[in-house]
Amino acid sequence: PDGSRIAYISDSFARNLMVMNADGTSPTLVTSGALNPSWSPDGTRVAVLKERALGPAELVTIDLATGAETVVTDTVAMEPVWSPDGSRFAFVGLREEQYPDPLTGEPTTGTQHEIVVVNADGTGEVIVSAGAAGSDRASFLEEDRAPAWSPDGSMLVFMSQGQVPSCCGPWQLWAANPDGTGLTNL
């Protein structure tokens, strides 16, 4: 965050999380089996998606001074981003949901990409982009991606693609409060 170091993934097979100085010196292996590194705002930790032997990847934080890893969530997660104050994460969670088939109206199950907010210690998970009960967002499949925090942490923006009738509606920009209220199509 201060521009002095770079976190990156090297070796596409081992997926090594490396940290080096911004001038390319002192590359250091932090852990293996990692994806999507994201710096904490204070630069003391890096969040990654960490592969497990069985099941989906975990969202973990790694303390760079001690190497200690803390599991934030073990549900399927993508694109984790820290809140500006470092107290929470927003990420894309993959959730199985039931919704009416757009063509037949019959209940069907599909994987929903939703924006999720969780405290950095793993508590208080909130699905931000689900929509109010009975709304189109709650009734049909959406693919929500690329969460980003406002600079003061009071709002999230993300892109969303409606999956009606079965795939690939136009991408739209949405905003919401981190507690899921105020969901607005921009």
Salt bridges, closest charged atoms under 4 A:
GLU51 OE2 - ARG15 NH1 2.05
GLU58 OE2 - ARG52 NH1 3.71
GLU69 OE2 - LYS50 NZ 2.97
GLU79 OE2 - ARG145 NH2 2.82
GLU125 OE2 - ARG95 NH2 2.77
GLU142 OE1 - ARG137 NH1 3.64
GLU143 OE2 - ARG145 NH1 2.90
ASP144 OD2 - ARG137 NH2 2.69
